[in-house]
Amino acid sequence: HPGNNNMATTPFKVDRLQIEPGSGQLLTISRNAADGALKFIDNATPAGITLAELAGIGSVTKVLIVGKGGSGAEYTVIGDAITAATGSYNAPVLILVAPGVYEENLIIAKDGLQIVGLGKVIIKSIVLGNTLTVSDTAVKSLLLRNLTIINPHSGLGDGSQGCCLRMDGAAGTNLGLIDADVDGNSNPVNADYGLGGIWIEGCHFIASATGNGMNPNYQIYANTVNSLFVRDCSFYSPNTNSKTVIADCSDVLLENIAGINDLQMDYNTGNNLPVSAVQSYTVRGCGIRKGFMSNLVGGSSLQMSGITEVGSLTLTGDRIMDIEVNLSGTIQVTDAPVSLSANHVTGNINVGGAGNLYASISHIVGNILVNAGGSLLGSLGFVQGFLTATSSLVNATADSIQNISAVGTASLQIAARKISNISAQDTSSVNIRGAETGLITTADTATVSCDGCSVSDVNTASGVALRNSTLAQSPGGAGTLDQDTLRGTQAFAAANTHTITFNVDMSDTNYTVTTSVDKPLQTSAYLVIENKAVTGFDIVFRDDTLPNGVLRDQTLTVSYVVTRI
């Protein structure tokens, strides 16, 4: 109707609309008989796909759009969309956020929100506090995806300000609770976004305040959350005082996170805890630039794997911790039973209290200290430093160790290729297998035993035992030295008796002496070993034809072998 644009036209009706019928391709738009939705069919999807499936919004009750400007955005402020949203853990609301910078301090106190950024979405705190706070026990389910969250404020030690993301529950909280039976008929359902838990994926957390050691800026501070999953994210701070804290949460996964500065993960059954009975902390494929600290008391467990780097490890508590890291700095283990696998450690390893460290390490550049009550087991690789054990237990293998020192009641079992020096004092004991060793020194009542070793020198004030081992130099000291085999020669020049004195006393007289001579004895003469003592023995020639075996002079050389029984 030309000239009359306001006149209504009669709609035409079709059962199916075919696009470009002459193309030879299957391109149709029709009505889906099952639910009445628009259905699209082409050669790539011959079974068809509905409009709801194409938009990816078929599982949510409502979709809210946030944008900085332009048509199609219901809201220009994320906080307004949160206020308007009504959902639940099994019927979530999707909030799509268009690109832009949103200067807001957000509080999430309702369940079932899925906040997803489209393109580059930046959320930045505009007033002192936390950029995004989740603190209501009703929030079972939350998804944050593809968001950049910035906080420019110095934090407080309790995380009440200065956090990019703060999550805070209470005793018995449902915060982040995954319900396994959401269909109401006792059939367990696998955990997924719509069934509870706090899910954070593809987000960037920037803690941009200068901060200090007492008041760091936090990327994430999570306290008393049931289930928290953070994956494929990045953390950044222009300084070294940013931190991430996980405290008293039930089930936590941190996976593929780059740029973590300091990470602290604690659990204590004496504190307020969430309702979930799951107790597990898992960290996989992350890089921790500065330090990792964990104190697990009474509950939970820790598993770390694929860790590319960690500045230092401080592990305390009484729960099992399983750590696998490529590169680590200083390691402190107190009370906790820790399994550690590392390629390279560049710093000291300190085991104290009732700590038990089960180690598999390729290279250590630093000292190992195992203090009273602690234990160290496993493989240590190349150790470019000292191993000092004080009233503790060490049972390990190594390629090489610079020095070993045992103090107090320490007990060490070491199999190694090379050990530069060994010292033991007080009542300690050291057992070495297969090593090339330098100087061995003992004091007080300490003992050192070597089996299959090549020993350079011994200076003992207490006890040393060499089994299947060689000793390069003459030993010294006022203690005792037991060697499996001791060889020597003694020349006789018209003499009948010589006393062989050990360089170091043996611990007892449980030894035998075998001899040989370089020429035949004179007629009726025979050789006998007499006066065997811990200090040595006598080689004596007697005449068997004379009364009482009278002494008989000989001129020859006797070779002797002393063998411990």
C-alpha positions as CSV (number, residue, x, y, z in Angstrom):
1,H,0.0,0.0,0.0
2,P,2.2,2.9,-1.2
3,G,1.8,6.1,0.7
4,N,0.2,4.4,3.7
5,N,2.9,2.9,5.9
6,N,0.6,2.7,8.9
7,M,-1.9,0.3,7.2
8,A,-1.7,-3.2,8.7
9,T,-0.9,-6.1,6.4
10,T,-2.3,-9.5,6.7
11,P,0.4,-12.0,7.9
12,F,1.0,-15.0,5.7
13,K,1.1,-18.5,7.2
14,V,3.4,-21.3,6.3
15,D,4.2,-24.7,7.8
16,R,7.9,-24.5,6.8
17,L,10.1,-21.9,5.3
18,Q,12.8,-23.1,2.9
19,I,15.8,-20.9,2.3
20,E,17.3,-20.8,-1.3
21,P,15.5,-23.9,-2.5
22,G,17.5,-23.9,-5.7
23,S,20.8,-24.3,-3.9
24,G,20.4,-28.0,-3.5
25,Q,21.0,-27.7,0.3
26,L,18.7,-28.4,3.1
27,L,18.0,-25.0,4.7
28,T,14.6,-24.8,6.5
29,I,12.9,-23.0,9.4
30,S,10.0,-24.7,11.0
31,R,8.0,-25.3,14.2
32,N,9.3,-28.0,16.6
33,A,6.3,-30.3,17.2
34,A,7.4,-31.2,20.8
35,D,7.5,-27.7,22.4
36,G,6.5,-25.2,19.6
37,A,9.9,-23.7,19.4
38,L,11.5,-22.4,16.2
39,K,13.6,-25.2,14.6
40,F,16.5,-24.7,12.3
41,I,17.8,-27.4,9.9
42,D,20.8,-27.3,7.6
43,N,23.3,-29.8,6.2
44,A,25.5,-29.5,9.3
45,T,22.6,-30.1,11.7
46,P,20.1,-32.4,9.7
47,A,18.4,-33.3,13.0
48,G,17.7,-29.6,13.7
49,I,18.3,-27.3,16.6
50,T,15.8,-25.1,18.4
51,L,16.2,-21.3,18.9
52,A,16.6,-21.9,22.6
53,E,19.3,-24.4,22.1
54,L,21.0,-22.2,19.6
55,A,21.1,-19.4,22.1
56,G,22.4,-21.7,24.8
57,I,19.7,-20.6,27.3
58,G,17.5,-23.6,27.4
59,S,18.4,-24.5,31.1
60,V,17.8,-21.1,32.7
61,T,14.6,-19.5,33.8
62,K,15.6,-16.0,32.7
63,V,18.3,-14.2,30.9
64,L,19.2,-10.6,31.9
65,I,21.4,-8.4,29.7
66,V,23.7,-5.8,31.0
67,G,25.5,-3.3,28.7
68,K,27.1,0.1,28.9
69,G,24.9,1.4,26.0
70,G,23.1,0.6,22.9
71,S,19.9,-1.4,22.3
72,G,19.2,-4.8,23.7
73,A,20.6,-4.2,27.2
74,E,18.0,-4.2,30.0
75,Y,20.5,-2.9,32.6
76,T,23.5,-0.6,32.5
77,V,24.6,-1.6,36.0
78,I,25.4,-5.2,37.0
79,G,24.1,-4.6,40.5
80,D,20.6,-3.8,39.2
81,A,20.5,-7.0,37.3
82,I,21.5,-8.9,40.4
83,T,18.7,-7.2,42.3
84,A,16.2,-8.1,39.6
85,A,17.3,-11.7,39.3
86,T,15.2,-14.5,40.9
87,G,16.6,-18.0,40.6
88,S,17.8,-21.0,42.5
89,Y,20.5,-23.6,42.4
90,N,18.5,-25.9,40.1
91,A,16.8,-23.1,38.2
92,P,19.6,-20.5,37.7
93,V,19.4,-17.0,36.2
94,L,21.9,-16.0,33.5
95,I,23.2,-12.5,33.5
96,L,25.1,-11.7,30.3
97,V,27.4,-8.7,30.7
98,A,28.5,-6.8,27.5
99,P,32.0,-5.4,27.2
100,G,32.9,-2.4,29.3
101,V,34.2,-1.1,32.6
102,Y,31.7,-1.4,35.4
103,E,32.7,0.6,38.5
104,E,30.7,-1.2,41.2
105,N,31.0,-2.9,44.6
106,L,28.8,-5.9,44.1
107,I,27.1,-8.0,46.8
108,I,25.6,-11.4,45.9
109,A,23.1,-12.6,48.5
110,K,20.8,-14.7,46.4
111,D,21.0,-18.2,44.9
112,G,21.3,-19.4,41.3
113,L,23.2,-16.6,39.5
114,Q,25.4,-17.2,36.5
115,I,27.2,-14.0,35.6
116,V,29.0,-14.3,32.3
117,G,31.1,-11.7,30.6
118,L,30.9,-11.2,26.8
119,G,34.3,-9.9,25.5
120,K,36.3,-7.8,27.9
121,V,34.3,-7.1,31.0
122,I,36.0,-5.2,33.9
123,I,34.4,-4.9,37.3
124,K,36.3,-2.4,39.5
125,S,35.7,-1.4,43.1
126,I,34.8,2.3,43.4
127,V,34.7,2.6,47.2
128,L,36.8,1.1,50.0
129,G,35.8,-2.5,50.5
130,N,35.6,-5.6,48.4
131,T,34.8,-5.6,44.7
132,L,32.5,-8.6,44.8
133,T,31.2,-10.1,48.1
134,V,29.3,-13.4,48.5
135,S,28.1,-13.7,52.1
136,D,24.7,-15.2,52.3
137,T,24.0,-18.8,53.4
138,A,21.3,-19.0,50.8
139,V,23.8,-18.9,47.9
140,K,24.2,-22.5,47.1
141,S,25.0,-21.9,43.4
142,L,27.0,-19.2,41.7
143,L,28.9,-19.1,38.4
144,L,31.3,-16.3,37.4
145,R,32.9,-16.6,34.0
146,N,35.1,-14.4,31.8
147,L,35.2,-11.4,34.1
148,T,38.1,-9.2,35.1
149,I,37.7,-8.2,38.7
150,I,39.9,-5.4,40.1
151,N,40.4,-4.2,43.6
152,P,42.7,-1.2,44.2
153,H,42.4,-1.0,48.0
154,S,44.8,-2.2,50.7
155,G,43.3,-5.2,52.6
156,L,42.8,-6.1,56.2
157,G,44.1,-9.3,57.7
158,D,40.5,-10.7,58.0
159,G,39.6,-10.0,54.4
160,S,36.9,-7.5,55.3
161,Q,38.3,-5.2,52.7
162,G,40.7,-5.1,49.8
163,C,39.5,-8.3,48.1
164,C,38.6,-8.8,44.5
165,L,36.3,-11.6,45.6
166,R,35.2,-12.3,49.1
167,M,33.2,-15.3,50.2
168,D,32.2,-15.7,53.8
169,G,29.9,-18.3,55.3
170,A,29.1,-19.2,58.9
171,A,28.9,-22.4,61.0
172,G,26.6,-24.9,59.2
173,T,26.3,-22.6,56.1
174,N,24.8,-23.7,52.8
175,L,27.1,-21.4,50.9
176,G,28.2,-23.3,47.8
177,L,26.5,-26.5,48.9
178,I,26.1,-29.1,46.1
179,D,22.9,-31.0,46.5
180,A,23.3,-34.6,45.2
181,D,19.5,-35.3,45.1
182,V,17.9,-32.4,43.3
183,D,15.2,-34.4,41.5
184,G,13.4,-35.3,44.7
185,N,13.2,-39.1,44.2
186,S,16.5,-40.2,45.9
187,N,18.4,-40.5,42.6
188,P,21.8,-38.9,43.0
189,V,22.7,-36.4,40.3
190,N,26.2,-35.5,39.1
191,A,27.4,-32.1,40.3
192,D,27.1,-29.4,37.6
193,Y,26.6,-25.7,37.5
194,G,22.9,-25.9,38.1
195,L,23.2,-28.1,41.2
196,G,25.2,-25.9,43.6
197,G,28.7,-24.9,44.3
198,I,30.7,-21.7,43.6
199,W,32.2,-22.0,40.1
200,I,34.7,-19.4,38.8
201,E,36.1,-19.9,35.3
202,G,38.2,-17.9,32.9
203,C,38.3,-14.9,35.2
204,H,41.1,-12.4,35.8
205,F,41.7,-11.1,39.4
206,I,43.8,-8.0,39.7
207,A,44.8,-6.8,43.2
208,S,46.3,-3.5,42.3
209,A,46.9,-1.9,45.7
210,T,50.4,-1.4,47.0
211,G,49.6,-3.2,50.2
212,N,52.1,-4.5,52.7
213,G,52.9,-7.8,54.5
214,M,50.4,-7.1,57.3
215,N,47.6,-5.8,55.1
216,P,47.8,-7.5,51.7
217,N,45.5,-7.0,48.8
218,Y,43.5,-10.2,48.1
219,Q,42.6,-11.8,44.8
220,I,40.2,-14.3,46.6
221,Y,39.4,-14.7,50.2
222,A,37.1,-17.7,50.9
223,N,36.0,-18.6,54.4
224,T,33.6,-21.4,55.3
225,V,32.4,-22.3,51.8
226,N,31.1,-25.8,51.0
227,S,32.3,-26.3,47.4
228,L,34.5,-23.9,45.5
229,F,35.9,-24.5,42.0
230,V,38.3,-22.0,40.4
231,R,39.6,-23.0,37.0
232,D,41.5,-21.5,34.1
233,C,42.0,-18.1,35.7
234,S,44.8,-15.6,36.1
235,F,45.9,-13.6,39.1
236,Y,47.9,-10.4,38.9
237,S,49.4,-7.8,41.2
238,P,51.9,-5.1,40.5
239,N,53.6,-5.9,43.9
240,T,54.5,-8.9,45.9
241,N,52.0,-8.4,48.7
242,S,48.8,-9.8,47.2
243,K,47.4,-13.0,48.6
244,T,44.7,-15.7,48.2
245,V,43.2,-17.3,51.3
246,I,41.1,-20.4,51.6
247,A,40.0,-21.1,55.1
248,D,37.7,-23.8,56.6
249,C,36.1,-24.7,53.3
250,S,34.9,-28.3,52.6
251,D,35.8,-29.0,48.9
252,V,38.1,-26.7,47.0
253,L,39.7,-27.1,43.5
254,L,42.2,-24.6,42.2
255,E,43.2,-25.6,38.6
256,N,45.2,-24.0,35.9
257,I,45.7,-20.6,37.6
258,A,48.6,-18.4,36.6
259,G,50.3,-15.7,38.6
260,I,49.3,-16.7,42.2
261,N,51.5,-14.7,44.6
262,D,50.9,-16.0,48.1
263,L,48.4,-18.9,48.6
264,Q,47.2,-19.9,52.1
265,M,44.9,-22.9,52.6
266,D,43.8,-23.7,56.2
267,Y,41.3,-26.0,57.9
268,N,40.6,-26.5,61.5
269,T,37.8,-28.7,63.0
270,G,37.8,-26.3,66.0
271,N,36.5,-23.4,63.8
272,N,33.2,-22.7,62.3
273,L,32.7,-25.1,59.4
274,P,30.2,-25.4,56.5
275,V,27.6,-28.2,56.4
276,S,29.2,-30.4,53.8
277,A,31.1,-33.5,55.1
278,V,33.5,-33.4,52.2
279,Q,37.0,-32.5,53.3
280,S,39.4,-32.0,50.4
281,Y,41.7,-29.3,49.0
282,T,43.1,-29.8,45.5
283,V,45.5,-27.6,43.6
284,R,46.5,-28.6,40.1
285,G,48.5,-26.9,37.3
286,C,49.1,-23.6,39.1
287,G,52.0,-21.3,39.4
288,I,52.7,-19.8,42.8
289,R,55.3,-17.1,42.6
290,K,56.0,-16.4,46.3
291,G,54.8,-18.9,48.9
292,F,52.2,-21.6,49.7
293,M,51.1,-22.1,53.3
294,S,48.7,-24.7,54.7
295,N,47.7,-25.6,58.2
296,L,45.3,-28.6,58.3
297,V,44.2,-29.6,61.8
298,G,41.8,-32.3,62.6
299,G,40.3,-32.6,59.1
300,S,40.7,-32.2,55.3
301,S,43.5,-33.2,53.1
302,L,45.7,-31.5,50.5
303,Q,46.7,-32.6,47.1
304,M,48.9,-30.5,44.8
305,S,50.0,-31.7,41.4
306,G,51.5,-30.1,38.2
307,I,52.7,-27.1,40.2
308,T,55.1,-25.3,37.9
309,E,56.7,-23.1,40.6
310,V,56.3,-22.2,44.2
311,G,58.5,-19.8,46.1
312,S,58.3,-21.6,49.4
313,L,56.2,-24.3,51.1
314,T,55.1,-24.1,54.7
315,L,53.1,-27.1,55.7
316,T,51.8,-27.6,59.3
317,G,49.0,-29.5,61.0
318,D,48.2,-33.2,61.4
319,R,46.6,-34.1,58.0
320,I,47.9,-35.8,54.9
321,M,49.4,-33.5,52.3
322,D,50.4,-34.8,48.8
323,I,52.6,-32.3,47.0
324,E,54.0,-32.5,43.4
325,V,55.9,-29.5,42.2
326,N,58.4,-28.8,39.5
327,L,60.4,-26.0,41.2
328,S,60.2,-25.0,44.9
329,G,62.1,-22.7,47.3
330,T,62.3,-23.2,51.0
331,I,60.1,-26.0,52.5
332,Q,58.9,-26.1,56.1
333,V,57.0,-29.2,57.4
334,T,55.7,-29.1,61.0
335,D,53.7,-31.9,62.5
336,A,51.9,-32.7,59.2
337,P,52.5,-36.0,57.2
338,V,53.6,-34.7,53.8
339,S,54.4,-36.5,50.5
340,L,56.5,-34.3,48.3
341,S,57.6,-34.9,44.7
342,A,59.8,-32.1,43.3
343,N,62.3,-31.8,40.4
344,H,64.2,-28.9,41.9
345,V,64.3,-27.4,45.4
346,T,66.3,-24.2,45.7
347,G,66.2,-23.5,49.4
348,N,66.4,-25.2,52.8
349,I,64.1,-28.1,53.8
350,N,63.1,-28.0,57.5
351,V,61.1,-30.8,59.1
352,G,60.1,-30.2,62.7
353,G,57.7,-31.2,65.4
354,A,56.1,-34.5,64.6
355,G,56.3,-33.7,60.8
356,N,56.9,-36.6,58.5
357,L,58.2,-35.8,55.0
358,Y,58.1,-38.5,52.3
359,A,60.2,-37.0,49.6
360,S,61.0,-37.7,46.0
361,I,63.3,-34.9,44.9
362,S,65.8,-34.8,42.0
363,H,68.0,-31.9,43.0
364,I,68.3,-29.8,46.2
365,V,70.4,-26.7,46.4
366,G,70.2,-26.0,50.1
367,N,70.4,-27.6,53.5
368,I,68.1,-30.3,55.0
369,L,67.3,-30.0,58.7
370,V,65.3,-32.7,60.4
371,N,64.6,-31.5,63.9
372,A,63.5,-33.3,67.1
373,G,60.5,-35.6,66.5
374,G,60.5,-35.3,62.7
375,S,61.2,-37.8,60.1
376,L,62.4,-37.8,56.5
377,L,61.9,-40.7,54.1
378,G,62.4,-41.2,50.4
379,S,64.8,-40.1,47.6
380,L,66.8,-36.9,47.8
381,G,68.7,-36.9,44.5
382,F,71.6,-34.5,44.3
383,V,71.9,-32.6,47.6
384,Q,74.2,-29.5,47.3
385,G,74.1,-28.8,51.0
386,F,74.2,-30.4,54.5
387,L,71.8,-32.9,56.0
388,T,71.5,-32.4,59.7
389,A,69.3,-34.7,61.9
390,T,68.6,-33.9,65.5
391,S,66.9,-36.5,67.6
392,S,64.9,-37.5,64.5
393,L,64.6,-40.3,61.9
394,V,66.0,-40.3,58.4
395,N,65.7,-43.2,55.9
396,A,66.6,-42.1,52.4
397,T,68.5,-42.6,49.2
398,A,70.5,-40.0,47.4
399,D,73.0,-39.6,44.6
400,S,75.3,-37.3,46.6
401,I,75.2,-35.3,49.9
402,Q,77.9,-32.8,50.9
403,N,77.8,-33.5,54.6
404,I,75.8,-35.5,57.1
405,S,75.5,-34.6,60.7
406,A,73.6,-36.6,63.4
407,V,72.9,-35.1,66.8
408,G,71.1,-36.2,69.9
409,T,69.2,-39.5,69.4
410,A,69.0,-39.2,65.7
411,S,68.9,-42.4,63.6
412,L,69.9,-42.3,59.9
413,Q,69.8,-44.9,57.2
414,I,71.3,-43.5,54.0
415,A,72.1,-45.2,50.7
416,A,74.1,-42.9,48.5
417,R,76.7,-42.8,45.8
418,K,78.9,-40.1,47.4
419,I,79.0,-38.3,50.8
420,S,81.7,-35.8,51.5
421,N,81.8,-36.1,55.3
422,I,79.9,-37.8,58.1
423,S,79.8,-36.8,61.7
424,A,77.8,-38.2,64.6
425,Q,77.7,-37.2,68.3
426,D,75.7,-37.8,71.5
427,T,73.8,-41.1,71.2
428,S,73.0,-40.9,67.5
429,S,73.5,-43.7,64.9
430,V,74.3,-43.5,61.2
431,N,74.1,-46.3,58.7
432,I,75.6,-45.7,55.3
433,R,75.3,-48.0,52.3
434,G,77.3,-48.1,49.1
435,A,78.8,-44.6,49.3
436,E,82.2,-43.1,48.6
437,T,82.7,-41.1,51.7
438,G,85.3,-38.6,53.0
439,L,86.1,-38.2,56.7
440,I,84.0,-40.0,59.3
441,T,84.1,-38.5,62.8
442,T,82.2,-39.7,65.9
443,A,82.0,-38.4,69.5
444,D,80.4,-39.3,72.8
445,T,78.6,-42.7,72.3
446,A,77.5,-42.1,68.7
447,T,78.0,-44.9,66.1
448,V,78.6,-44.9,62.3
449,S,78.4,-48.1,60.3
450,C,79.2,-48.4,56.6
451,D,78.3,-51.3,54.3
452,G,79.9,-51.5,50.9
453,C,81.6,-48.1,51.2
454,S,84.8,-46.6,50.1
455,V,86.0,-44.6,53.1
456,S,88.7,-42.0,52.9
457,D,89.5,-41.5,56.6
458,V,88.1,-42.2,60.1
459,N,88.6,-40.3,63.3
460,T,86.4,-41.8,66.0
461,A,85.9,-41.1,69.7
462,S,83.1,-43.6,69.9
463,G,82.3,-46.3,67.4
464,V,82.7,-46.9,63.7
465,A,82.0,-50.2,61.8
466,L,83.1,-50.9,58.3
467,R,81.5,-53.9,56.6
468,N,82.5,-54.9,53.0
469,S,84.2,-51.5,52.9
470,T,87.7,-50.2,52.2
471,L,89.6,-47.5,54.2
472,A,92.1,-45.4,52.3
473,Q,94.1,-43.9,55.2
474,S,95.2,-45.1,58.6
475,P,92.4,-44.3,61.0
476,G,92.7,-42.4,64.3
477,G,90.9,-41.6,67.5
478,A,90.3,-43.0,70.9
479,G,87.1,-44.7,70.0
480,T,86.6,-48.1,68.3
481,L,86.7,-49.2,64.7
482,D,85.4,-52.5,63.5
483,Q,86.5,-53.5,60.0
484,D,85.4,-56.7,58.3
485,T,88.9,-57.2,57.0
486,L,92.2,-55.7,58.1
487,R,95.4,-56.6,56.3
488,G,99.0,-56.1,57.0
489,T,102.6,-57.4,57.0
490,Q,105.2,-57.8,59.6
491,A,109.0,-58.5,59.0
492,F,111.0,-60.7,61.4
493,A,114.8,-60.4,61.5
494,A,116.1,-63.1,63.8
495,A,113.1,-62.4,66.0
496,N,110.4,-64.6,67.5
497,T,107.7,-62.2,68.6
498,H,106.0,-59.0,67.3
499,T,103.0,-57.2,68.6
500,I,100.5,-55.9,66.1
501,T,98.6,-52.8,67.4
502,F,95.5,-51.6,65.7
503,N,95.4,-47.9,64.8
504,V,92.0,-47.7,66.5
505,D,90.8,-50.2,69.1
506,M,88.1,-52.7,68.0
507,S,84.9,-52.9,70.0
508,D,85.6,-56.5,71.1
509,T,87.8,-59.5,70.4
510,N,85.4,-61.2,68.1
511,Y,87.8,-61.6,65.2
512,T,90.1,-64.2,63.7
513,V,93.7,-63.8,62.3
514,T,95.0,-65.8,59.4
515,T,98.6,-65.7,58.4
516,S,101.0,-66.7,55.6
517,V,104.8,-66.5,55.3
518,D,107.1,-65.7,52.4
519,K,109.5,-68.6,53.1
520,P,109.5,-71.9,54.8
521,L,109.9,-72.0,58.6
522,Q,112.9,-73.5,60.2
523,T,112.6,-77.1,61.1
524,S,110.2,-77.8,64.0
525,A,109.1,-74.1,64.2
526,Y,105.5,-73.1,64.1
527,L,103.5,-69.8,64.1
528,V,100.8,-68.9,66.7
529,I,98.6,-65.9,67.5
530,E,98.7,-65.0,71.1
531,N,97.4,-62.3,73.5
532,K,94.4,-61.3,71.3
533,A,92.9,-58.1,72.6
534,V,90.8,-55.1,71.4
535,T,94.1,-53.2,70.9
536,G,95.8,-55.9,68.8
537,F,97.5,-59.2,69.0
538,D,101.0,-61.0,69.1
539,I,102.5,-63.0,66.2
540,V,104.8,-65.6,67.9
541,F,107.1,-68.4,66.6
542,R,107.7,-71.4,68.9
543,D,109.6,-74.8,68.6
544,D,107.4,-77.8,69.0
545,T,110.4,-80.1,69.9
546,L,111.3,-78.1,73.0
547,P,109.5,-78.2,76.3
548,N,106.7,-75.6,76.7
549,G,107.1,-74.5,73.1
550,V,110.2,-72.4,73.6
551,L,110.5,-69.4,71.4
552,R,112.2,-69.9,68.0
553,D,113.8,-67.0,66.1
554,Q,112.9,-66.5,62.4
555,T,113.9,-64.3,59.6
556,L,111.0,-63.8,57.2
557,T,107.9,-61.7,56.5
558,V,104.4,-62.6,57.8
559,S,101.3,-61.4,56.0
560,Y,98.1,-61.4,58.2
561,V,94.4,-60.9,57.7
562,V,92.1,-59.9,60.5
563,T,88.5,-60.8,60.0
564,R,85.6,-59.8,62.1
565,I,83.4,-62.7,63.2
